[in-house]
Amino acid sequence: MTYLYFYLSIKQILYIICLLYWSIAITIYLGRVYLKSFQDFTSYGKLSSNLQKNNKKKRIEPSSSSSSLSYYIDREWIETKNGWLTFYLISMLLSLISILGQSNFKYTFGQDEKEGSSSSSLSSSSQQQLYLFYLLMFIQASRRLFETLFVQKHSRSRMNNLLFISGVSYYLFITLSPCFSTPYTFNLGSFNFIPFIIFAIASYSQRQVHIILSNIRNIPSVIITSSSQSMDKHYEIPKGFLFNYISCPHFLMEIIIYTCFFLIVPSLPFLMALIFTSLNLIHRSIETHRWYQKQFKDYPKSRKIIVPFIY
């Protein structure tokens, strides 16, 4: 019983840490939305301006210790593709550890749980929710890892160290946040089965969108130029499937997938994680939509940003 109380105390501490993390993350990202200098600092890939790239190339070593931290977090040591590969590997590893951890807790505290109240956080329904979440998270991370390796065509860009550290911490806290979910019973004949169907449809749709984007990168038809400097990739207006309606269907599918996760493991920390993820993807969708409009004069005016027929 002592081990159970110790576990619950640790869980309360982690709950507070998760709330603080997501509160800070949302606040910082709102700063990115409204502060132009912060947008340039955290952008990468085709959304990163040539002026920003040139400024980073000209940056010299800091002359004082006070500027060392800002210098090193702005350094771009990791290629964007390798960064995302790292994120997905971390997500897969944490998901597997969490599945094994749930089994260990169930074995260790099994007798205490039987003697405890029905409201115990280690209830069988809560265990089932967490198993299902981590299984879907592992499937999602595995699919994205495969697509990053063999489907998507990444531009030769790099992400700064702050973005990389943020990405690692994001997947760490995404793994922790479901541990505080409110248990409820799954039933194949009830509403609770719907998130799994939606997850499967959204995952398939996101894969199809990534295939379309990859095929465009294989077509050397248009070279985008800006400030008299050409980029190292060819771009074309994506067409077909969900691209007929919105500019960033892959981001919409990601939001839907994480909404399904929240329906499976509802908790305040994961709700905040969903808000942060949605804010991030909606903002990047707006940036991408504007980039398409700027680069392609014939970009479809009827195409919305991320929500078909609405926005």
N, C-alpha and C positions, 0 to 999 in steps of 0.2 A: 504493500500500500504506500510505503514511503517513496518508492520509485515513481509511483503514479503521481503523487503530489509534486514531486520534484519536476517531473515532466510537464505538468500543468503550469507550474510557476515559470519555467523556461518559455512555455508557449505564450504566456501573457506578456512576457518581455519582448518576444519576437513580434507579437501582435502590435505593440506600441512602436517598435522599430519599423515595421512595415508601413504603418500609417504615416510616420514621419518621413520615410523615404518617398512615398508616393506624393505626399503633400509638397515636399521640396522639389520633386521632379516636375510636377504640374506647374508650380510657380516659376521654375527656371524656364520651362518650355514656353510659358506665356511671355516671358521676357524675350525669348527667341522670336516669337511671332511679331512683337511690337518694336523690337530694337533692330535696326538695319545692320549695325556692326556685328551683333551677335548672330544674325542670320548668315552673314558672310563667313564668320568664324566657324560655324558648324555645318556648312554646306559641303557637299562633295559630289563627284560625278559630273553629269552634264549640267547640273544646277549650280555648280561652282564656276564663278566668272573667271575669265582669263586675267582680269586685273588682280583678283584675289590670288590666283596662282603665281603671278609674277611677283607680287609683294612678298609671298612666302618664300620664294626662291631667293630674294634679295635679303631676307632677314639674316642678321649676323648673330654671333654668340652674345649672350647678355654680359654687360660690363659690371653688373653688381649682383649680389645674391638676391636682392629684392625682386629682380625681374627674372630670375632663373625659373621659378615655377611656371609663370605664364609662357615663358619661352618653350619649355619642354612639353607642356600639355598641348601646345599648338603645333608641335613637330608632327610630321606625317611619316611615321616609320612603317606603317602597315598598309598594304594594298587593300582596297575595298573588298575585293573578292575573298581574300584571306581572312579579313575581319569577319565577314558574314559566315564563313566556314567555321571559324572559331566559335561564334555565337551559337550556331546550330549544334556543334559538337558538345558544347557546354550544356545546352538544353537537353540533348539526348542523355548525357551522362547523369545530370541531375535528376532527370525523370526516372532513370533506372535505379539510381540510389534511393529515390523517394519510394519507389515501388517496393524495393527490398526493405526499406526502413519501415514501411507500413506493416509488412509481414513480421518484422522483428518486434515492433510495438505490440502487435496483436498477440504474439507468442508470449512476450514478457509480462504484459499486463492482462492477459486473458482471464486469469482467476480473479484479479481485482475488479475487472469490468463486470464480471458476473455478479459480484457482491455489491457493486455500486448502483447508483440510481439510473433510471432510463435516460436521463438528460446528460449522461457522461459524454464528453467530447470524443471518447474512443468507441462510440457506439458502432454497431455493425453497419448501419446505414451511412454513417460518416466515412467509415472505412471503404465502403463500396464506392461512394462518390469520389474519394481520392484516388482509388485504384483506376477508375474509369477516366478521370481527368489526366493522370500521369500517363496512362496508356495512349490517350489521344494526343497529348503533348509530345510523346515520343514519336508517334506516327507523323505528326505535323513537322517536327524538327528533322526527322529522317527524310521526308519528302523534300523539304526545302534544301537539305544538304545535297541530295541527289540532283535537284534542279540547278543548284549553284555550281556543282561540278560538271554536269553534262548537258544542261539545257540553256541556262542563261548565258548571255555574252556581256560580260562586264567591261566597261571602259577602263583604260589604264589610269585609274585615279587612286588616290590614297585618302584615308580618313585620318584626322589628327588623333593624337593620343587620348584627348578628353572624350571624343566620341567612342573610341574603343573601350575605354574604362566604363563609360556610361552603358554601352551595350552589354558588357559582362555583368555589371550590377543589375541591369534590367532583367536578364534571364535568371539571375539568382533570386531576385525578389518575386518574379513571376512564379517561381517554384515554391516559395515560402507562402505566398498569399492565400492559396487555396486551403491551407491547413486550418484556417479559421472559419470554414464554411459552416452553414447551418444545415444539419442533416435532414433529409427527407427521403421517403421510400421511393425506389424506382419500380415502375410497373410498365410492362410492354404495352399495355392497353391504355395508358394514360398519357397526359401531356409530356411527361418526363422523357419519353422516347424521342420526341420531335427534335431536340437539339442534336442528336446523333445523325439523324437524316440530313438536317441542315448542314452539319459539319461536313458530311460526305459530299454533298452537292457543292458547297463552297470550296472545298479542297480540290475537287475535280475542275471546277471553273477557274480557280486560280492557276492551276497547272496549264490549262488550255491558253489562258492569257499569256503566261510566261513563254509558251511555245510560239505564239504569234509574235511577241516582242523579239524572241531569239531569231526567228526567220527574217524579220526586218533587218536585224543586224548583219545577216548574211548577204544582204542585197546591197552592193556598192553603187547606190543610185544618187544619193545626195550627200554632199559634204557641208556640214554646218560651219559657218565662219563667223567670227565676232572680233572686232577690233583688229582686223587684218591678220588674225592668227587662226588657223584652221585647227579643229579638234581632230583627235586620232580615231574617231569612229564615224561611220555613216549612219544617218538617221532617215527615217521615212515616217509618214503619218500611219499609225497603226489602224488597221481596218478589219472588220469582221467580228462576229460573236458579240461580246459585250462592248467592244470598242465602237460599235455603231451608235451607242447611247451615251457613254461617258469616257472621259480621258484616262481614268485610273481605276479600272475594274479590279486589278490585283489588290489595290489598297482597300477597296470596298469589301472584297472577299476576306481579307485579313481581319477587318473589323467584325464581320459576321462570324468568323471562326472564334474570335476571342469573346464575342457575345455568347456563343454556344458554351464556351468554357465557363463563363460566369453563371449561366443557367444550371450547369452541372454542379459547380462549387460556389454557391452564392455566399459572399462575405463582403464586408466593408472594404478591406484591403484590396480584394480583387476587383471590386467595383471601381475603386480609385485607379487601379491598374488599367482597367478597360477605358476609363476616361482619358488617362494619359495616352494610351495607345491610339485611341480615336482622334484625340487632338493632334498627335504627331502625324498620323496618316492623312487626316483631312487637310492639314496645313501643307504637307508635301504634295498632296493632290492639287491644291491651288497653285503652288509653285510650278508644278509640272504642266498644268493646263496653260498657264501664262507663258511658259517656255515654248510650248507647241505653237501658241498663237503668235508669238514673236518671231519664231523661226520659219513658220509656214504661212504664207499669205492666204493660201487656199484652205486653211484648216476649217473644218465644218463648224459653222456658227451655231447649228442646232445641238451640237454635242455638249452635254453638261459635264461638270467636273467629276463628281463621284456618286451622285444619286440620280438615277435615270429619270428624266422628265421634270426633275425638281431643282437640283442644284449641281 
